[in-house]
Every structure is written in C-alpha cells, then in structure tokens.
Amino acid sequence: MREGDLDVPLMEEEVLVVKEGAVMSFNFHRSLYERLVKPLLSILQPRCVEERGERVVLRLEGERGEEFKAWLLINLDKGFYITELESIELK
C-alpha cells in the first residue's frame, strides 16, 4: 500500500509521514510545503516531489528521510503537527 492510496482527508497543518522500507514519504499541504520545504529542496535531494491538488508529497531515501523527520520534529513550533504511519507488509 502506498501512502498516496490512503483516502483520508488531512488537515492543512498536518504532515503525514509514511515509512515504506527505505523510503519515507512526507505529505504536506501546499502552503506549508512552500513555506518550509521548498527552500530546502537542493539540500534534501528528494527521490521525487509529487503535487496532488492542495497537497505535495516528498519522497526521501534512507538516512535523508530520517534526518528530515528529525528536523520536522525539532520545528513543530512552526505551526504544524506530524501523523506518522509505517507500512506493514502482510504475509
């Protein structure tokens, strides 16, 4: 199941973080993305950036994703909160 398959309405100040193996996806409202993330794109070097209506999904690999999540946690005072999910593969 990919994070984009979740048909859950997200609040504007909510950042959805989904870990799928070595890839971490971050789903931001466009305004939050523009303000906090876009200026960091050259540093983050994302695997991909996908626009989905009012949301933007950023995918980072490995340690880069973990470091960015830690940065988000340190900056929670900037007007957002994190909902975190981990993909579970059923056997």
N, C-alpha and C positions, 0 to 999 in steps of 0.2 A: 504494500500500500504506500503510495507516495503521498507526501504532505499535501499536495495540491488536490488530491482526491477527497480530502475532508471537506464536506459541505457544511461547515459550521460558520455562522456569522461571527466575525471578530469585531471587537470594539476598536475605535480609532487609536486609542492609546495602548492597545495590546500588541505585543510582539510574540508571534508563535514560533517556537524553536523546536524543530524535529530532527532527531538524530537517526540516521539510517546507515548503519555500518560506519564507514569512514567519512561519510558526507553529512554535513549539518546544514539544514535549511532554516533560513530566517525570513519570516513573513511579516512585513511592515506595512502600515498604512502609508500611502504615497507622501503625505505631508511630513511624517516622521522620517521616512527614508530620505527625502530631500534635505531635511534639516540636519540629521545626524549621520547618515551613512554615505550619501553621495560624495561628500568631501573626502571620504576615506577610501574610495574605490581603488585608487592607484596603489595604496598600501595593502589593501585586503587581497587583491588579485583573485576575484571570485571565479569559480568554475563557470557560473552563469548568473545572469540577472534577468528575471522574467517579470514583465508587467502584466498584471491581471486586474483590469478595471482600476479600482481605487487602492489595490494592494500591489506591493512589489516583493518578489521572492528572490532572495540572495542565497546562493549555494556556495559553501566553502568546504574545502577538504582538510581532513586530519587536524593537525595542531592549530592551523589557522582558524578553523571553526571554534575550537575550544578557547583560544585566546580572545576571539571576538566576543564569545558568550561571556567570558570573564569581564571584558571591557564593558559590555552592556550592564552586567550586574553591578559594577562599580558606579555606573552612571544612571542608576534608577531614579535619581533625583531630577532628571531632565524631563519628567512628565510622561513616563510610560511604565508598563509592567510586563513581565515575561510569563508566558504559559509554555511549559516545556513538556514535550512528548518524546517517547523513544519507540521507534518502530520495532514491533515484535514479529518475528517470523514463526508462524505455526508449522509444526512438522506433522 
